Amino acid sequence: MFPNIFSKAGLTTAFYTLALASRCSANDGLEWISKDPTLPKVVIYSAGGTILSASNYSRLDNIKYGRGVGPTPQQLIGNVSEVLDVAQLAVVKFPATGGSSGLNSSLYLNISQYANRQLCSEGSDIAGAIMFHGTNTLEETAFGVDLTFNCSKPFIATGSMRPDTYVSPDGRSNFYQAVAAAASPASRDRGGLIVFNDRISSIFYSSKTNANTPDTFKALEQGNLGAFLGGQPFYYFDPAYPTGRPTFDVTNTTVLPAVLTLWLHQGFDSTLMYAAVANGAKGLVILGPGAAQLSPAANKAADELYKKGIPTIAVPRPVTGSGMPDPYPGSVIFSSYVGGDQARIMLQLAINAGYSMDQIRDLFEGPLRKAIFGTKVNQMTYFAQE
């Protein structure tokens, strides 16, 4: 058994005294941990994860951790006290029992509502926010917040692949870099960001690509937006939002419509689509082979469900690439470059917002249709038989 290195004694005496002495209640109820009141304010939305986990087996254990006593967010600040040289910090905890695989949309709705109220309200002096989250479903919660966070301030998602007891934990570096990015004016007007393993990528396009290694969150097709040098973010491009990124208002939303994801394979049973709808699904996301190609049986089911007002979104099974819509819209809606996990969330939000079928199609296909079919040469090519 390891000693509890995360107890009060595990913090430096100087930091612990400083943290207690410098906490003050803000008008919004946040308590700020600070040693310099002139530094930018950054809120930590903590939903747990490996970054706050510990192993009681070994300092080399990165597979069966979780039963040890991990640090609290405040203790992590004590272990990475350099964060207080770049920002003032406040912590808001969100329950996430059972690991990130057991979470649902209520978490990102809650975090989004907090973030919009605390960062986007008129007169807010908070520079940005970061979110701790388990990596198994980090991309889902982060994507939900990204599409519902309605101001230009930085929202940074981070976590770790190794517990804090590991011989070289990645969470401490990720934490520092996430705070540095959230405090930086250069991070504004880019949409939500994932900070992991010295890289900065767009939440809108990023996915977990490796089940085990720290170098896991990537936007494989779109690339990184920047990297960290000397602990500070360096962006390769001027600020810009992802193409086609929408925003939704979830101020009064507590529950989202059910959307089910199905994996289409050889011999796929299309009756599963009808069964999902009978069980309450208001929309479907189908991961199809190649460029999101559905089988004849799945296309027939999608057509019948379309007539009943149930949208079917086709997403490519390959890790990168786009499903290609037909020149004339049909009953299947293609996700463009939005991945499967993200398409489910975007469809939930669209249905919740009361989008019509045409509006849902434009949400997913609009930018791609404009690029492919909006040019004169392609109009001559694809619509020549009209």
DOTOR-387488 format. One record per residue (C-alpha): residue number from 1; residue in one letter; x, y, z. Coordinates in steps of 0.5 Angstrom, whole numbers, always signed. Layout:
<rs>
R seq type     x     y     z
R NUM    A     X     Y     Z
...
</rs>
This chain:
<rs>
R seq type     x     y     z
R   1    M    +0    +0    +0
R   2    F    +2    +7    -2
R   3    P    +2   +13    +4
R   4    N    -3   +18    +2
R   5    I    +1   +23    -1
R   6    F    -5   +27    -3
R   7    S    -6   +29    +5
R   8    K    -6   +36    +7
R   9    A    +2   +34    +9
R  10    G    +3   +32    +2
R  11    L    +2   +40    +0
R  12    T    +8   +44    +1
R  13    T    +6   +48    +8
R  14    A    +7   +55    +4
R  15    F    +2   +53    -1
R  16    Y    -3   +51    +4
R  17    T    -3   +57    +8
R  18    L    -3   +61    +2
R  19    A    -9   +58    -1
R  20    L   -13   +58    +5
R  21    A   -11   +66    +6
R  22    S   -13   +68    -1
R  23    R   -19   +65    -2
R  24    C   -25   +70    -3
R  25    S   -32   +69    -4
R  26    A   -34   +72   -11
R  27    N   -41   +75   -13
R  28    D   -42   +68   -16
R  29    G   -41   +64   -10
R  30    L   -34   +62   -13
R  31    E   -28   +61    -8
R  32    W   -22   +63   -11
R  33    I   -15   +60   -10
R  34    S   -10   +65   -11
R  35    K    -3   +68   -10
R  36    D    -4   +74   -15
R  37    P   -11   +77   -15
R  38    T    -9   +81   -22
R  39    L    -8   +74   -26
R  40    P   -14   +72   -30
R  41    K   -19   +67   -27
R  42    V   -20   +60   -29
R  43    V   -26   +56   -27
R  44    I   -24   +48   -26
R  45    Y   -31   +44   -28
R  46    S   -29   +37   -24
R  47    A   -32   +31   -27
R  48    G   -27   +26   -24
R  49    G   -23   +21   -29
R  50    T   -16   +18   -29
R  51    I   -13   +25   -27
R  52    L   -16   +25   -20
R  53    S   -14   +17   -19
R  54    A    -9   +13   -16
R  55    S    -7    +6   -15
R  56    N    -5    +2    -9
R  57    Y    -1    -3   -13
R  58    S    +5    +0   -16
R  59    R    +8    +6   -19
R  60    L    +8    +2   -25
R  61    D    +1    +1   -25
R  62    N    -3    +4   -31
R  63    I    -9    -1   -32
R  64    K   -12    -3   -25
R  65    Y   -12    +4   -22
R  66    G   -18    +7   -18
R  67    R   -18    +4   -12
R  68    G   -13    +8    -9
R  69    V   -14   +15    -5
R  70    G   -13   +20   -11
R  71    P   -12   +27   -10
R  72    T   -18   +32   -10
R  73    P   -18   +38   -15
R  74    Q   -15   +43    -9
R  75    Q   -10   +38    -8
R  76    L    -8   +37   -15
R  77    I    -7   +45   -15
R  78    G    -2   +44    -9
R  79    N    +2   +38   -13
R  80    V    +2   +43   -19
R  81    S    +3   +50   -15
R  82    E    +6   +53   -22
R  83    V    -1   +54   -24
R  84    L    -2   +59   -19
R  85    D    +3   +63   -23
R  86    V    -1   +64   -29
R  87    A    -8   +64   -26
R  88    Q   -13   +64   -20
R  89    L   -17   +58   -20
R  90    A   -24   +56   -17
R  91    V   -27   +49   -17
R  92    V   -34   +47   -18
R  93    K   -35   +39   -17
R  94    F   -40   +35   -21
R  95    P   -41   +28   -19
R  96    A   -39   +22   -24
R  97    T   -39   +16   -20
R  98    G   -38    +9   -24
R  99    G   -33   +12   -29
R 100    S   -34   +16   -35
R 101    S   -37   +10   -38
R 102    G   -43   +11   -34
R 103    L   -45   +18   -35
R 104    N   -50   +21   -40
R 105    S   -52   +28   -43
R 106    S   -54   +31   -36
R 107    L   -47   +32   -34
R 108    Y   -45   +36   -40
R 109    L   -52   +40   -40
R 110    N   -50   +42   -32
R 111    I   -43   +44   -34
R 112    S   -46   +48   -40
R 113    Q   -51   +51   -36
R 114    Y   -46   +53   -31
R 115    A   -41   +55   -36
R 116    N   -46   +60   -39
R 117    R   -48   +63   -33
R 118    Q   -41   +64   -30
R 119    L   -37   +66   -36
R 120    C   -42   +69   -41
R 121    S   -46   +73   -37
R 122    E   -45   +81   -38
R 123    G   -40   +83   -34
R 124    S   -36   +77   -32
R 125    D   -29   +77   -31
R 126    I   -27   +70   -31
R 127    A   -22   +69   -37
R 128    G   -24   +61   -39
R 129    A   -26   +55   -36
R 130    I   -22   +48   -36
R 131    M   -26   +41   -35
R 132    F   -23   +35   -32
R 133    H   -26   +28   -35
R 134    G   -25   +21   -35
R 135    T   -22   +20   -42
R 136    N   -27   +14   -44
R 137    T   -32   +19   -46
R 138    L   -29   +26   -45
R 139    E   -30   +27   -53
R 140    E   -38   +26   -52
R 141    T   -38   +31   -46
R 142    A   -34   +36   -49
R 143    F   -37   +36   -55
R 144    G   -44   +37   -52
R 145    V   -41   +43   -48
R 146    D   -38   +46   -54
R 147    L   -44   +46   -58
R 148    T   -48   +49   -52
R 149    F   -43   +54   -50
R 150    N   -45   +61   -53
R 151    C   -39   +66   -52
R 152    S   -32   +66   -55
R 153    K   -28   +65   -48
R 154    P   -24   +59   -48
R 155    F   -27   +52   -46
R 156    I   -21   +47   -45
R 157    A   -22   +39   -44
R 158    T   -17   +35   -41
R 159    G   -15   +29   -37
R 160    S   -10   +24   -36
R 161    M    -9   +17   -39
R 162    R    -4   +15   -33
R 163    P    -6   +16   -25
R 164    D    -3   +21   -21
R 165    T    +1   +15   -17
R 166    Y    +4   +13   -24
R 167    V   +12   +14   -24
R 168    S   +11   +19   -29
R 169    P    +4   +22   -29
R 170    D    +1   +26   -35
R 171    G    -4   +29   -32
R 172    R    +0   +34   -28
R 173    S    +3   +37   -35
R 174    N    -4   +37   -38
R 175    F    -7   +40   -32
R 176    Y    -2   +46   -32
R 177    Q    -2   +47   -40
R 178    A   -10   +47   -40
R 179    V   -10   +52   -35
R 180    A    -5   +56   -39
R 181    A    -9   +55   -45
R 182    A   -15   +58   -41
R 183    A   -12   +64   -39
R 184    S    -9   +66   -45
R 185    P   -13   +71   -50
R 186    A   -10   +67   -56
R 187    S   -15   +61   -54
R 188    R   -21   +66   -55
R 189    D   -26   +65   -62
R 190    R   -24   +58   -63
R 191    G   -29   +54   -60
R 192    G   -28   +49   -55
R 193    L   -21   +46   -55
R 194    I   -18   +39   -52
R 195    V   -11   +40   -49
R 196    F    -7   +33   -48
R 197    N    +0   +31   -49
R 198    D    +3   +38   -51
R 199    R    -2   +38   -56
R 200    I    -8   +43   -58
R 201    S   -14   +40   -62
R 202    S   -21   +42   -63
R 203    I   -27   +39   -59
R 204    F   -31   +39   -65
R 205    Y   -26   +34   -69
R 206    S   -22   +30   -64
R 207    S   -23   +23   -62
R 208    K   -20   +18   -57
R 209    T   -15   +14   -62
R 210    N   -11   +10   -57
R 211    A   -14    +6   -51
R 212    N    -8    +6   -47
R 213    T    -3   +11   -49
R 214    P    -2   +19   -47
R 215    D    -2   +21   -54
R 216    T    -9   +19   -55
R 217    F   -14   +25   -57
R 218    K   -13   +27   -64
R 219    A   -16   +30   -70
R 220    L   -13   +26   -75
R 221    E   -16   +29   -81
R 222    Q   -16   +36   -79
R 223    G   -10   +36   -75
R 224    N    -7   +40   -69
R 225    L    -9   +47   -68
R 226    G    -2   +48   -63
R 227    A    +3   +46   -58
R 228    F    +6   +48   -52
R 229    L   +13   +51   -51
R 230    G   +15   +53   -44
R 231    G    +8   +51   -42
R 232    Q    +5   +56   -46
R 233    P    +0   +55   -52
R 234    F    +3   +57   -59
R 235    Y    -3   +57   -64
R 236    Y    -1   +55   -71
R 237    F    -7   +59   -74
R 238    D   -11   +65   -73
R 239    P   -17   +64   -69
R 240    A   -23   +61   -73
R 241    Y   -29   +56   -71
R 242    P   -30   +50   -74
R 243    T   -34   +50   -81
R 244    G   -41   +48   -79
R 245    R   -40   +48   -72
R 246    P   -47   +50   -69
R 247    T   -49   +53   -62
R 248    F   -56   +51   -58
R 249    D   -59   +54   -52
R 250    V   -60   +49   -47
R 251    T   -61   +54   -41
R 252    N   -68   +50   -39
R 253    T   -66   +43   -42
R 254    T   -66   +38   -37
R 255    V   -67   +32   -41
R 256    L   -65   +31   -49
R 257    P   -69   +26   -53
R 258    A   -66   +19   -54
R 259    V   -62   +18   -60
R 260    L   -59   +11   -61
R 261    T   -53    +9   -65
R 262    L   -52    +2   -69
R 263    W   -46    -1   -72
R 264    L   -48    -3   -79
R 265    H   -44   -10   -82
R 266    Q   -45   -15   -86
R 267    G   -52   -19   -85
R 268    F   -54   -13   -81
R 269    D   -61   -14   -78
R 270    S   -65    -7   -80
R 271    T   -71    -9   -75
R 272    L   -66    -7   -70
R 273    M   -68    +0   -73
R 274    Y   -75    -1   -72
R 275    A   -74    -4   -65
R 276    A   -70    +2   -63
R 277    V   -76    +7   -65
R 278    A   -81    +3   -62
R 279    N   -77    +3   -55
R 280    G   -77   +11   -55
R 281    A   -71   +13   -60
R 282    K   -73   +20   -64
R 283    G   -67   +19   -68
R 284    L   -62   +14   -71
R 285    V   -54   +14   -72
R 286    I   -52    +9   -77
R 287    L   -44    +7   -77
R 288    G   -44    +5   -85
R 289    P   -38    +2   -88
R 290    G   -34    +6   -93
R 291    A   -37   +13   -94
R 292    A   -43   +11   -89
R 293    Q   -46    +6   -94
R 294    L   -52    +3   -92
R 295    S   -55    -4   -94
R 296    P   -61    -4   -98
R 297    A   -65    -6   -92
R 298    A   -62    -1   -88
R 299    N   -64    +4   -93
R 300    K   -71    +2   -94
R 301    A   -72    +2   -86
R 302    A   -69    +9   -86
R 303    D   -74   +11   -92
R 304    E   -80    +9   -88
R 305    L   -78   +12   -81
R 306    Y   -76   +18   -85
R 307    K   -84   +19   -87
R 308    K   -85   +18   -80
R 309    G   -81   +24   -78
R 310    I   -75   +20   -75
R 311    P   -68   +22   -78
R 312    T   -63   +17   -80
R 313    I   -56   +20   -80
R 314    A   -51   +16   -83
R 315    V   -43   +16   -81
R 316    P   -37   +13   -84
R 317    R   -34    +7   -80
R 318    P   -27    +9   -82
R 319    V   -24   +13   -77
R 320    T   -23   +19   -82
R 321    G   -27   +21   -88
R 322    S   -34   +24   -90
R 323    G   -40   +20   -92
R 324    M   -42   +23   -99
R 325    P   -50   +26  -100
R 326    D   -53   +25  -106
R 327    P   -54   +31  -111
R 328    Y   -62   +30  -109
R 329    P   -63   +29  -102
R 330    G   -66   +23  -100
R 331    S   -69   +19   -93
R 332    V   -62   +18   -91
R 333    I   -58   +24   -88
R 334    F   -50   +24   -88
R 335    S   -46   +27   -82
R 336    S   -40   +30   -87
R 337    Y   -34   +30   -82
R 338    V   -38   +29   -76
R 339    G   -36   +23   -72
R 340    G   -41   +18   -69
R 341    D   -41   +20   -62
R 342    Q   -41   +27   -64
R 343    A   -47   +26   -69
R 344    R   -51   +23   -64
R 345    I   -50   +29   -59
R 346    M   -52   +34   -65
R 347    L   -58   +30   -67
R 348    Q   -60   +30   -60
R 349    L   -59   +38   -59
R 350    A   -63   +39   -66
R 351    I   -69   +35   -64
R 352    N   -69   +38   -58
R 353    A   -69   +45   -61
R 354    G   -75   +43   -65
R 355    Y   -71   +43   -72
R 356    S   -75   +40   -78
R 357    M   -72   +35   -82
R 358    D   -70   +40   -87
R 359    Q   -66   +44   -82
R 360    I   -63   +37   -79
R 361    R   -61   +36   -86
R 362    D   -58   +43   -87
R 363    L   -54   +42   -80
R 364    F   -51   +36   -82
R 365    E   -50   +36   -90
R 366    G   -50   +44   -91
R 367    P   -43   +46   -91
R 368    L   -41   +40   -95
R 369    R   -47   +40  -100
R 370    K   -45   +48  -101
R 371    A   -37   +46  -103
R 372    I   -39   +40  -107
R 373    F   -45   +42  -111
R 374    G   -45   +49  -110
R 375    T   -40   +50  -116
R 376    K   -42   +51  -123
R 377    V   -38   +45  -126
R 378    N   -41   +40  -121
R 379    Q   -48   +43  -122
R 380    M   -47   +41  -130
R 381    T   -44   +34  -128
R 382    Y   -49   +32  -122
R 383    F   -55   +36  -125
R 384    A   -54   +35  -132
R 385    Q   -60   +30  -133
R 386    E   -65   +34  -129
</rs>
